[in-house]
């Protein structure tokens, strides 16, 4: 069982991430910390295998949390979670031992793929002994660094998918394609295509809403 500490200052996001991790077989939530200082105190008392670490915390930057952990001799693995798209931040994250980088907003399908790849990586390097050669090392690292989620269908883009996912995260009770389209500046048809793609990945479900005459309105809800 892989233990995960979630470090996130936004209450709704922290709870969503906790529920996401708890849905994953083979993973358990070790705890939830709302600041960098709380995360450091937690990990000095109780080690975790993996930290799901927001980089922008109220008291310190997530990369400073990583540096403090290394200085204290705490060598857990870290998945950085952030909306930052600055390549210098990505470069700094790698330099302090971040094993994966997850951009907000994300769906359960994206996080689960990251966690599964991490699980496969741990399994491939578990135990002692020597590797058979360069190929075995390369395979282990490619498992960890592999592309998440595969290619999108033709005509779909990553930024738009991220924007749609962001609107879903804002509406835990469900949101319509019309509302998503209006919020991000695309047509209802386009929004619905992205929403249906997320349904197909298993991270979103359709919820019919009744209340008026005629056919019920379809809402989309993060699972």
N, C-alpha and C positions, 0 to 999 in steps of 0.2 A: 504494500500500500504506500503510495507516494503522498506525503504530507505537504500541504500548500498553505502558506501564509499570504493572505490578501491584504495589501496595503493600498488604501484608497480613502481619501477624505470626504468624497461626496457620498452621502448616506445611501441614496437610491442605487448608485453605481456599485457601491460596495456590496449591497444586498444582492443585486443582480449577478455580480461575479461569484458571490458565495453560492448562490443557487446553481449557477452554471457548473462550478467545480463539483458540487455535490451530485450532479447528474451523471458525472463521469465515473464509470466503474474503474477501480484501481487507484482512485484518488480520494483523499479526505481533506477537509478544511481543518488546519491546525489552529487557526484563529484569524481575526480581522483586526488590523491596526489602522487608525485614522490619521496617523502622522508619522514622520520619520523617526522621531524620538521614541514613540510607542513601539514601532517596529524593532528598533535596536534593543530596547529593553526586553521585548518578547523573545527575540532570538538569542539573547545572552542567557536567558533562563531555560528556554525550550527550543532546541534546534528543529528546523523544518528542512525538507528536501528541496523545496522550490518556493520562491517568493514571486508572487504576481504583483509587481511594483509600479504604481503610478509615479511618474517622474516629477509632477508638479504638486508638491505637498505644502501644507500651510507653514511648516516650520523649517523645511530644508529641501533641497533638490534631491530627487531620487538617486542621482549619480553619487551625491555625497553620502547617501545611505550605504550604497555599495562600497565606497571607499572606507567608510567607518567599519563596516562588517569585515572587510579584508584585514584592516589594521587590528581588529579585535580577535582575529583568528577564526572567524565564523565563515565557512566556505560553502554556504548553500548556493544553489543555482538561482538565477534571476531571469524572469521574463519581464521586460520593460513594457509598460502600458501607458501610452501617451497619444496626444493629438499632434505632437511636434513632428514636423516633417523636415526639419533642418538636418542636412547631412552631417554637419559638425556634431550634432547631438548623437546621431547614430554612431559616428566614429568614436565618440567619447564613451558611449555605452559599451561598445565592444571592448574598449581598452580596460574597462573596470570589471569585466567578466560577465556581462549580460549575454545569455545564450540565445535569446530570441527577442524580437521586437514586434510588438503588437499595436497597431494604430487604432485609435478610437475614431468613430464608433465601430464596434464589431458585433457580429452575431455569435450565437452559440456554436454554429457550425465552424466558424473561423477559429474560435478559441479551442474547441474540441480537437480540431486538426493539429493545432500547435501542441496541445497537451499529449496527444497520441504520438506525435513525432518525438517529443521529449521522452515519453515512456519507452519508445523503441530504442532511442539512443542510450538510455540508462541500461536497458537490457543487453545491448550490444557491447557495452564496456564494463558490465558488472563482473566482479570477481578479480582474481589476480592472474598472473602469467603474462606471456608475451603475445603480441599480435603476429599473424603469419607473414605479414608484409605490408607494403604501402597500400595495397588495394583494400585491406581490411580497415585501415585507418580512414581512408577516403570514404568507404561505404558508411562507416559510423557517423562521420561528420556530415555527409550528404543527407542522411536520415534526419539529423537535427536541423539542417539548414534548408531542407527541401521547400519547394514552392507550396504555399498554402492555398487550398481550395481549388486548384486547377484553373484552366483558362475559362473566362466568361464566355457565354454564348455570343455569337456574332452580333455586333451592333450595341453591345452593352459595355459600359466603362466602369472601372474601379471607383473613381470619385463619386459617380452618381449612385452606385451601389452603397457606398459608405454614407452618402447623404440620406438615402432611403432608410438604411439601418438606424441612423441617428434619430429620424422621426419616429421609428418604431420604439426605440428606447425611451422616448419622451412620453409615450402613450401606452403604459402597461395594460390598460383595459382594451386596447385595440384601436386601430385607425383605418380609415377608408382610403382607397386609391386616390379619390378626389382630393382629400385633405393632404395627403402626401405630395401629390403633384403640385397643388397650390403652394405648399410650404417651400418646396425646393425649386419651383419654377419650371416644371415639365408638365406635359399633358397627363390627363388621367390614364390614358391608354399606356403611355410610357411607364408611369408609376406602377400600374398594375402588372406590367411585364416583369419589372424588377421584383415586385412583391411575390409574384407567382414563382419566380426563380428561387427566392428564399424559401417558399413553401416546399419546393422540390428538394432543397438541401436538408429539409427536416428541422430547420431552426425557427420557422414561422408557421402558424396555422391559420386557417380561415375560420372566422366566427360569424355566423349569420345573426344579424340584429333585426328583431321583429318590432313592430310598434305602429306601423301605418298600413294603408291599403297597398295592395300589389306585392311584388316580390320583396323579400327582406334584403336589406343592405348588407353587403359583405364587408366585414372588418378583418384586418390582419393583426395578429397578436404574436409577440415573441413568446416562444415556448420555454 
